[in-house]
Amino acid sequence: MKKILIAVDYHPSAQMVAEAGYLLAKSVQAKPVLLHVTANPAYYATLDYSPIMGFAGFNNLDILHKDDTDELMRSAQYYLDKSKSHLGDDNIETLVKSGNIAETILDTANEIQADVIVMGTHSRTGLEKVLVGSVAKLVLEKTELPLFIIPTKNFKTD
């Protein structure tokens, strides 16, 4: 294995996903690549930010109302830089992309020639699953790569 793509969102459990993906990469001597796919700016206004690997949320919440994608991309890059610092490895590659989350994860995996995709699943149920869908399920249905899924439904934020 040469590269492992680790897809992280802004859920507090992203730290668990990043750490597990990083440990997997290191255990097989592969290059870890952290990816965040930005969503619609309005989505970020609804999130409850606990500090995640040193990232405490957006400094400028006005960007969420102005649809300022450049600022959103810069903030996402800052988040990945903080995550990389948390993991303590300057050799981690970071990528920020925008688009349909599942499709962008798959496209990025192909683009960088990843050997494995690591991601979390929040195990949403009911109406939330119908409205939001399951990114992990969509990636699983469409990928030809091994998928390492970290279940985060019992993640505690205390």
C-alpha positions in Angstrom: 0.0 0.0 0.0 1.2 3.4 -0.9 -1.6 5.9 -0.1 -4.5 6.0 2.3 -7.2 8.6 1.9 -8.7 9.8 5.2 -12.0 11.7 4.7 -13.0 13.9 7.6 -15.9 16.1 8.3 -16.5 18.7 11.1 -18.2 16.2 13.5 -16.2 15.9 16.8 -15.7 12.2 15.9 -13.5 13.3 13.0 -10.6 13.2 15.4 -11.2 9.4 16.0 -11.4 8.9 12.2 -8.2 10.9 11.5 -6.3 9.1 14.2 -7.4 5.6 13.1 -6.7 6.3 9.5 -3.3 7.8 10.4 -2.4 4.7 12.5 -3.5 2.4 9.7 -1.3 4.3 7.2 1.7 4.3 9.5 1.2 0.5 10.3 1.5 -0.3 6.6 4.0 2.4 5.8 1.6 4.3 3.5 1.3 8.0 2.9 -1.8 9.4 4.7 -3.8 12.0 2.8 -6.4 14.0 4.8 -9.4 15.2 2.7 -12.3 17.5 3.6 -15.1 18.1 1.1 -16.9 21.3 1.7 -20.6 21.4 1.8 -23.2 24.1 1.2 -22.1 27.1 3.5 -25.5 27.0 5.3 -24.8 23.5 6.6 -21.9 24.8 8.7 -24.1 27.2 10.6 -26.0 24.3 12.1 -23.0 22.5 13.5 -22.1 22.4 17.2 -18.3 22.9 17.2 -16.4 21.2 19.9 -12.7 21.8 19.4 -11.6 19.1 16.9 -7.9 18.6 16.9 -7.3 22.2 17.7 -10.0 23.6 15.4 -12.7 25.5 17.2 -15.0 26.5 14.3 -15.1 29.3 11.9 -13.6 32.7 12.9 -15.9 34.5 10.5 -19.4 33.1 10.7 -20.5 35.8 8.2 -19.0 33.6 5.4 -21.8 31.0 6.1 -24.4 33.6 5.2 -22.6 35.2 2.2 -21.8 31.9 0.4 -18.2 32.9 0.4 -16.7 29.7 -0.9 -13.1 31.0 -1.0 -13.2 31.8 2.7 -14.9 28.4 3.4 -12.1 26.6 1.5 -9.5 28.6 3.5 -11.2 27.7 6.8 -11.3 24.0 5.7 -7.6 24.1 4.9 -6.9 25.6 8.3 -8.9 22.8 9.9 -6.8 20.2 8.0 -3.6 22.0 9.0 -4.7 21.8 12.6 -5.5 18.1 12.2 -2.1 17.5 10.6 -0.5 19.3 13.6 -2.5 17.2 16.0 -1.3 14.0 14.4 2.3 15.3 14.6 3.4 14.5 11.1 4.4 17.2 8.6 4.4 14.6 5.8 0.6 14.2 5.8 -0.9 15.5 2.6 -4.0 17.6 2.9 -6.7 18.3 0.3 -9.8 20.5 0.4 -12.3 19.9 -2.4 -15.9 20.9 -3.0 -18.8 19.1 -4.6 -21.0 16.1 -3.9 -19.3 14.6 -0.9 -19.5 10.9 -1.8 -18.6 11.5 -5.4 -15.7 13.8 -4.5 -14.3 11.2 -2.1 -14.4 8.6 -4.8 -12.9 10.9 -7.5 -10.1 12.0 -5.1 -9.3 8.4 -4.2 -8.9 7.7 -8.0 -7.0 10.9 -8.6 -4.4 10.2 -6.0 -4.4 6.5 -6.6 -5.3 5.7 -3.0 -5.2 2.1 -1.9 -7.7 2.4 0.9 -10.4 5.0 1.9 -10.9 5.7 5.6 -14.1 7.4 6.8 -16.5 7.5 9.6 -20.2 6.8 9.8 -22.5 8.6 12.2 -25.1 5.9 11.9 -27.9 8.3 11.5 -31.4 6.9 11.5 -34.9 7.9 10.6 -35.7 11.2 8.9 -32.1 12.5 9.2 -30.9 9.5 7.1 -33.6 10.1 4.5 -32.7 13.8 4.2 -29.0 13.7 4.6 -28.3 10.2 3.2 -25.3 8.2 4.2 -22.1 9.3 2.6 -20.4 6.1 3.8 -23.1 3.9 2.2 -22.9 5.7 -1.1 -19.1 5.4 -1.1 -19.4 1.7 -0.2 -21.8 1.1 -3.1 -19.6 2.8 -5.7 -16.0 2.1 -4.7 -13.8 -0.6 -5.9 -11.2 0.1 -3.2 -11.1 -1.3 0.3 -13.1 0.9 2.6 -12.1 1.2 6.3 -15.2 2.5 8.1 -14.9 3.9 11.7 -18.3 3.6 13.5 -18.7 6.8 15.5 -22.3 6.5 16.7 -21.2 6.0 20.3 -18.6 8.8 20.2 -18.8 10.9 23.4 -17.9 14.6 23.3 -17.2 15.1 27.0 
